Amino acid sequence: MAYDEEQARRSRVVVETPNERREVVHTQSVRDNGGISAGMVGVLVVVAIALITMLVLFWISSQPATDNVAATQPPPTVVQQPAPVQQPPVIIQQPAPATQPAPIVVTPPAGGTTASTVPAESVNMDSTIQTAVDKKLSDDPEISPLGITATVLNGKVMLLGTVKTEEMKTRIERVVKAVKGVKEVDNQISVIAE
């Protein structure tokens, strides 16, 4: 039988009482649900509700936790402290070391003679060049704090010290080459980038 079909049984009963005679029609309906009882339908409904509830809970738990926390807790109170005042750096400039002309050492020849192997004219010329180079380096406001050392021997100037850029190294070399009497410049200045 189909789900909607009903099977009806009718029975007639005659009831006699001392006062009256009555006929009672008794109808019994039997419904066939295709093998599914009402209890089974109830269990299916409960299982479906449980499954939907689990899916909703899973969906809620997969959302970012910050949404849940923000929704359940009041926002935190943020107290901002003023940023510490930073003191400006203290720069101490020291004067460039006073450069003295390099000592000129004259060694007599081993034979005990007093004649000098270095002509006096060359020694005098080197000290003049040394003085001029030292003056040029100390007069330049960008070069003087660097403490560059220049040594002159036979018109050749050797430069020692450290600078921050290659351009400064070549600039110092050009300044020294411009001094009258300088024949050659041996630039030993190191470039240390900071």
C-alpha positions, 0 to 999 in steps of 0.5 A: 500500500502507498503512504497516503492510502488508508485501510479501513475496517468497519464493523457493525455492532448492535447494542440492546439496552432495556430502553432502546436498541442502538446500532453502533458503527465502529470504524478502525483505520490502519495507515501504512507508512511504507515500513517507516514507523513514527518512532523512526521518523522522530529519530531521523528528525533528531539526527538531522537537527544534531547534524545541522547544529554541528555544522553551524558550530564548526562554521562558527569555530572556523571564523577568526578568533579575534572576532569572537574575542572582540564580540565577547570582551570589552575593548582593552584600555590603551594608555599611551605614554609620551615618547621619551624625548631624544636628546640631540647628539653632542658633537665634539670637534677636536682641532686637527693635530698640529703637524710638524714638518717631518724630521730630515735625517742626514746620514753621513757616508760610512767613509767618515767623510763629512760631505753630505749625500743629499744636496742641501738644496734638496733638503731645503726644497723638501722643507718648503714643500712640506710647509706649503702642503701642511698649510694647504691641508690645515686651511681647508675646512673639510680636510683639516678635521680628517688628520691627514699626514703628509711626508715629503722626500725629494719632491715626492709627497706620501699621504696617510690617513682615513676618509669616508669617500673616494671623492674626498681621497682624490680631492686631497690628492689634487690639493697636494698636487697643486702645491709648487715643487711637488713632483709626485703624490703617493696617496696611501689614504684609506677609504672607510665608508660608515 
